[in-house]
Structure formats: structure tokens, C-alpha cells
Amino acid sequence: MTSINAVTRQIAALEISSKPNTNAAKSTAAAHQKKPSQGQNVSKLLSKFAAPNPFPAGHSKAASSSTIPTKHGRPASPTKPTPAAPAQPAPTPAPSQQTIDIGRYDGGFEIDNENRGEKVYGEAAEELALDSSIARYRPTREWHLTDFDIGRPLGKGKFGRVYMVRTKVEPHYILALKCLYKSEIVQSRVEKQIRREIEIQQNLRHPHVLRLYGYFHDEKRIFLMIEFAGKGELYKQLTKHGCFSEKRSARYIDQMADALMYLHAKHVIHRDIKPENLLLGINGELKIGDFGWSVHAPGNRRKTLCGTLDYLPPEMVEGKEHDDKVDLWALGVLTYEFIVGSPPFEDLTGHNATYKRIARVDLKIPSKVSPEAKDLIVKLLQYEPEKRIALSEVRKHPWIVMHRSKGGSTATRAS
């Protein structure tokens, strides 16, 4: 199976509007030769068919003759002049694409669309007219729902469903397609938040951050083309096992710290780090997802109370200004929960009791936690944000280093 380092190099090489990288394509094809016995095992094919973004603006078939209104009311015309994209070496297709089982489609998109959602108008319609083919930065080709073979459902969210899909255009990449209903977004008054989430995630390129490959919309819905995390939700693994070994926990925290260093360098504060928002790639690598509470805040300090109670730091509980060090606190809570199986300040008597424990940093670490892990947890869970250990130091911490796999937890940093 392809190493995390190799996957990362491919991610760095295959940007939306990138130049061709023959070596990356060759290494991908060579590392994942499909055998007949693998016909129904999707996970063994995902390293190849859920490759980093393969869709430059000028690549593949021409867009449909239908047009999609943009935020400014101008149609995204298929005849608009687009610079010719360089020819890209595509990964070798499987001998028979029909053997890649994406599951049975239950008709959910159509069923939902008949009984759910309404058209939106005015400013809200403009705010939610999202189309990556006309994006100012790294535009993609024009996409439509008819461009995908739809498979099994992956889950339901507040604003719609998520399905496993395969692109009809060769080489038939596997993605997760997330649907959001515009009218429900408007009713919840989160239009700007949703747009911000999409704008933030579309520009992120890191092996431990879930990729957003593209997006498009119709009269009632927004569709997000998201990287398919082959091994699913980390939360389900944590629930299944109760807790993780320190070795497994340390490797996840190492990957988290690496991803957060990247996000903070981009002036992105996640603010909702928790097991439910983390996924696992085909090689078991951690992926940060759900940027619904993220904020792009260059130089800004914020006061908004958000995130999940068990993971909130003292400064947010107390209504004070906060910055990117809220993610350091959350990393400490995550470390504790991975090893122990429950958050450190959880109090079953109610929210107020949990608030008080967080504000006092009422931290009780079980004896089963090693001294090295305890040291890192304590250094992250500091009341004063400035006293929390820096992410660069987290990655150098003895507990992380002693459990790090040979060659490191991640590969080259993405751009």
C-alpha cells in the first residue's frame, strides 16, 4: 500500500490547475496494481482511484450545455474562453471499472429533492450560488450531478446527505458527494458560515486535511466534491475500542499537530477539533474535516462561543478573546480522550459543572497514562494560552518521538 509520504507527494503535485507530474502518476499506478480478487474491495483501490485532485479546468469532456447562475447573476457559459490546460498523465484505469463496487444507490438525492427544500431568492441566492468552475483561485471544470455514478450513502447531515460517487469521466475517481439544501441554510441563518467553510477548505492542501475538490449548485442545492476517507470516521473507531493505545494515540496527535501547524500558518483556526470531525484515509492516516466553525482570521482575535463543550478552552468558556491557541487546548483534550476514552473535564451532572471544571483546569489524569503522555497533556492544557506548548514543540516531544513510525508521520508539507 502506498506510504503516507508517497500520498503526500502526490497531493503536492496534483493541484487543481497544476502542471503534469509524470512521476507521481507512474508511482501511483505501479503501487496499486488491481488483482482479480480485489474486485469488490473498494478500500484497496482507493489509494489509486481517490487520488488527489485530477480535475483541471480544461481537462476531460466539455461541460454540459446547461448554464449555472453565478453569485453575480452571470451564467457560467460552457463557451467561455478557458486557457488550454496542459495534458495530464492519468492513472491507469482498472481493467474493468464495473468491478469497483461503490454500492447501491437508494435514490436519496431525488427523493429528498421532491420533498425537501425550496428555491431561495435575492441576496441569499447570490451568496449560495457556489460554482468552483468560475472560482477566482484554482478553477475546476464545470460539474453537474449527471457527471457522477452515485453509490451507497455515507451519512446524513443537518442540511443534506453524503454519498459515495464515481466520476463518469475517466479515470473514474471515487469521491464523497455532499448535498446541502439552500433554503435550510437560509432558515438557520448560516449562509455566510457555509460559504466561508467552502472558501476555506477549497484552498487547503495538506495530507492530514480533508480535500475539497470542487463544488456546484442547482436551484435548491449545493454539492461539495470531497475526498473520500477510505477508513471512515475516527469517532467510530474510538467508540469501538473504547480508547486507543498510546502508540496509536501519539501517531494521531503527531499528524494532528502537523496539520494544525499548516492551518495556523494559513491563518486558519479550526475551533472545533474533536473525534467526530476527524476521519481516516485508506492508509489509516488522520484527516481533519468539518470546517463549519473554522475562521480565517489573519491577526484577529475573536470572542464567538462555538465548538463542542468538552473541548472548549477556559478563555472561550469565560467569554474572553481567543486566538489559534484554542486549537492547542483542544489537542490536549484529544490526547487525553484518545488514551483514557473520555474527555478530561466531562461532568455528567450537567453543563455548568463541566464549565467550572474547564475554568479551574480541574485535571485528573489516571495512573494508566504514561509519564511522557501526562507531561504533554499537562503542557497543552494550560489555563494561560501563551503557556501552552507550541505545535512545533509538540512534534518534538519525547512521547511523540518515541512512538513515531520510521520516516515520520507525514511527508512533505503541502503548499
N, C-alpha and C positions, 0 to 999 in steps of 0.2 A: 504493500500500500504506500502511496506517496507520503513522504515525510511532511511534517508541518513546514519545515524550511522550504521544501520544494513548492508546496502550495502557495506560500507567501511570495516566493519569487515570481510565480505565475500571476498572482494578484497585482504585484507591482508592474508587471509587464503588459498585462492586457487591460488597459484603460478603455473607457468608452470610446474615445477618439484617438486611440493610441496608434503608433506605428506597428507594423507587423513584427513579431518576435518568433522566428522560425524555431529557435532552440527550445523555447518554452512549449510550443505546440508539439514538437517531436518528443520531448521528455514526457509530456502528459500521455501521449499515445503509447509510448513504449512502456510506461509504468503500469498501464491498466489494460492489458490485453484481455478481452472478454472470452471466457470459456463457455462452451455449451451448457455446462451445469449451472452457470450463473444466471440463466435466463430470467428467473423470477426474483432474483435477489437484487433489489434496487440499490441497496446500500453499497454493494461492491462496485457499482457502476458510477456512483455519484461523484467520485473524485474526477472522473472524466467528463461526465455529462452535466454536472453542476459547476462547470468551470467558471472562472472569473469572467466578467462581462464581455460577451462575444459580439455585441451589437453596435458597431459604429454606425453613424448616421447614413452613410452611403452604401452599407453592406446589405446583401440579400435582396429579396424581391421588392418591387416597388410597392409603395403604400397604396391602401385602398383608395378608390375614387371618392369615398365619403370624406367630408371635412369635419374637423372638430373646432368649435369656437375657442379662442384663447381668452386670457384674462382681459385683454384689451378689445375683445369683440372681433378680432380679425381671424379668419379661418386659417387653419394650418394646411395650406394647399399642397397636394402631392406634386404640383408642378413648380413649386417654389425652387429657386436656384439653390443647390447644395453643392459645396465643394466636393469633388470626387474623392472618395476615401481610398487609401491605398489597399491593394489586395492583401487579405489576411490569410495565412495558412490555417485552415480549420482543422480541429482534431479529427482523427479518423473515425467515421461513423461506425456504429456497431454493424455486424453482418446483417442483422435483421432488427430494425427499430421496434417491430411489434413485440419483440421478446422483452423489452424493458417495461415492466408492469408498473404503471403509475396508479393502478387501482381503478375501481368502477366509479364513474361519476353518478351522483344521485340527483342531478338536475337542480341543485340548490340555488344556483345563481338565477335561473329562470323562475323558479318557484318564489323566491324572495322578491324578485323584481315585480311580480304581478301583485303581490300583497303588501309590499313594504315601500316606504319612501315616497317622496313627491318631488316634482321639479322645484328648483329654487330660482329666484329672480334677483335682479338688482345687484347691489354690491356683494352680497353673499355668493351669487352665481359667479361673479368675476373672481372673487377670492378663491373659489374652489374649482375653477377651470384649469386644472393642472395637466400639463402635457410635456413630457420630457423631450419630445421631438423638437420643440421650439425653445428649450431651455437655453439661457444665455451661456451657460458654462457646461461643456461636455454634452451637447445634444445627442439624442439617440435617433434611430429611425422612428417612423410613426407606427404606433401599435394600436391594435383593436382586439377585442375579446375573441374574434374569429381567427386570430393568429395562433391560438393555442388548442391543443388537445387537453381536455380537463379530466383529471383523475379523482382520486379519493379526497374527502375532506380532511383537513389537518386541524381544524378547530373553528370555534366561533368567538367573535369578539363583540364588544358593545355595539359597534357600528356596522358589523357585517361578518362575512365568512372568509376562511382561508382554504384554498385548495392546492393540491399538488398538480402542477401542469407541465406540459412538454411543448416546446415551440414547434410549430409545424415546419418552419424553415430549418433546413439543415444547418448544423449537425444535431438538431433536436435536443436542445438543452433543457434540463429539468430545473424548475423554479417553484417557489411558493407564490401564489397569486392571492393577494389580499383585497377584499372588496369593502369599501366604505360608502355608506349612504349619505349623500349631501344634506338632505333635509334633517336627518337625525343629528348630524354635526352642527347644523344651524340651531336646532332646538336646544342643544346642550351648550350653545354659545362658545364653541371651541374652534371656529373656523381658522383663526389666526394661529392657534396652537397646532392644529393639524398641518397647516401649510408650513409652519416653522419646522415641525418634525420632519416633514418630507425634504425641505430645503437643507436641513442639517445633514440628514442621513445620506442624501444623494451625493454629497461631496466627500464622504469619508471612505478612505481606502486603507484598511488595516486587517491583518489575518484574524484578529480577535474581535472585530466589529462586523456585525451582520451587514451585508451589502444590499443596497437598493439599486437595482439595475436600470429601472425605468418606471414610468407611470403614465397613465392615460385616463380619460374620463368619457362618460356619455351623459345623457340628460339628467340622470338621477344618481350616478355612482362615480366613485374614483377607484381605480385599480392600481395597486402597487406590485411591481415585479421584484420579489425579494429572494435573496439567496436561500436555497433550501438547506436547512441544517439536518444532515442525514441521520443523526442520532437523537434528535428531538430535544425536549425540554430538560434542562438540568434539574429543575424542581422535581420532576417525576423520578429521576434517579435518586435524589436526596430523600424523597418520600419512601421510595422502595427500600433503600438501605438504612434509613434512619439517620445515618451520619456517614462521613467519608473517613478513610484512613488519613493520617497526617501526610503521607506521601502524596496521595491524590489531591488533598486539600492544598498543599503547598504548590503543586504544579498549577492548579487552577488560579490561585492567588498571584502567582508569578505572571501568568498570562493576563489576568485582570489588571495588574499593575502596569504591565507593558501597554495594554490598550488605553488605560486611563492617562498615561503619560502622553500618548498620541493625541487623545481628545483634548486634554488641557493645553497642549501646545497649539491646538487649533482654536483655543478659547471656547471650548465646549465643556460645560458642566453637565454631567448626566442627571444627578439629583434623584434618581430612583433605582439605584443599584440594589438588587435583591435576587434570590434564586429564580423567581418566576420570570424575570426579564433576561435570563441567560439561557443560551442554547448550546448544543454540542454539534460540531461538524463531523464529517464522516470518519475522520481520524481521531475523534474524541476531543478535539481542540475546542476550547471555550469560545463562544461568540456573544458579545454584548448586543442585545436587541432592545426594542421598545424605547424609542426616543421621545415619547409623548411628554415627558416632563423635562426634557433637555432644554438647555438655553445656550444660545451663542452670546456670550457676554464679555467681549474684549474690554477689560478694565472696569467692568461694572460690578457693584456689589448689590445683592438683591435681598428682598425681605419676604418673598412669597412663601407661604407654608404649603408644601406639597410632599410628594413621596409617600412611603409607607411608614406607619408609626414606629414599628420596631427598629427601623433603620434611620430614623431622624436623629441628627446630632443636637447637642444642647442648644446651640445658637439658633436653630430653627424652632425647636420646642419653645424657647423663650422669646421668639419673635424678633430676634436681632438680625442685623445684616449678616449675610453669608457669602462665601466665595467657593472656589473649587475645592477647598479643604473639606467640604461636606462629603465629597466622594471618598476622602481618606477615612473618615469616620465609618462610612458605610462598608469600606473594605475591611475594617476591623470587625464590624458586626458579622460580615460574611465569613471571615476566617473562623470566628467563634462558632457560628451556626454550622459550618461545614464539619467541624471536628466534634462538636457537642450534640448537634441535632436540633437545637432550638436557639432563638435569638437571646443575647445576654441580658437584655432588660425587660423581657417579656414578663408581664404580671397578669395572671388570669383573673384578678379581682376587678380589673377594668382599665380603661384608657388613662384615667388620672393617675393611677398607681404607676403605670408604665412611664408616663411623662415625668413623674417625680424621680423615678429610678434613673432615667436618662439625664435629667438635670443635675442629679447628685453624682453621676457616673458610679452608680451603685453596682460595681462589677464583681461578680463572684465566679471565679474560674475553677472548674472541677479538677480534682487531683489527677485525673486520667490525661489531662493535657500536658504535653511535654514542656519542660522549662523554656526551650527555644521558641515554641509556638506561643507560650504565655507571654514571653518577652515582646514578641511582635504585636500581639493583641493589645497589650498594655500601651505600647508606644503609638498605636493607631487610635486607641480610644482615650484620647486626652481631652479634657474639658476645653482648654485653650486651643483653638485651631492652629495657631502658629507653633505649638509644641508637638503637633502630630508629625510622625516620621515622614519624610519626603518619599515619593514614589521611587525615585532613583535609589534611595537607601533601602526601601522595601526589597527591591530586586537584589540587593547585595547582602541582605540579612542572612545570618547563618542558617536559620530554619529553611529559608527558600533555597539557598545554595546547596545544602546537604541533600535535598530531595530533587534537585533539578536534573532532568534527563540529560544524557550526554549530548552536547551540541546546543544546549539551551532550550528554553521553552518555546521560543519564537524565532523567526528568521528575520531577514532584512526588514527594516522599518519601512512602512508604506509612505508614499508621498502625501 
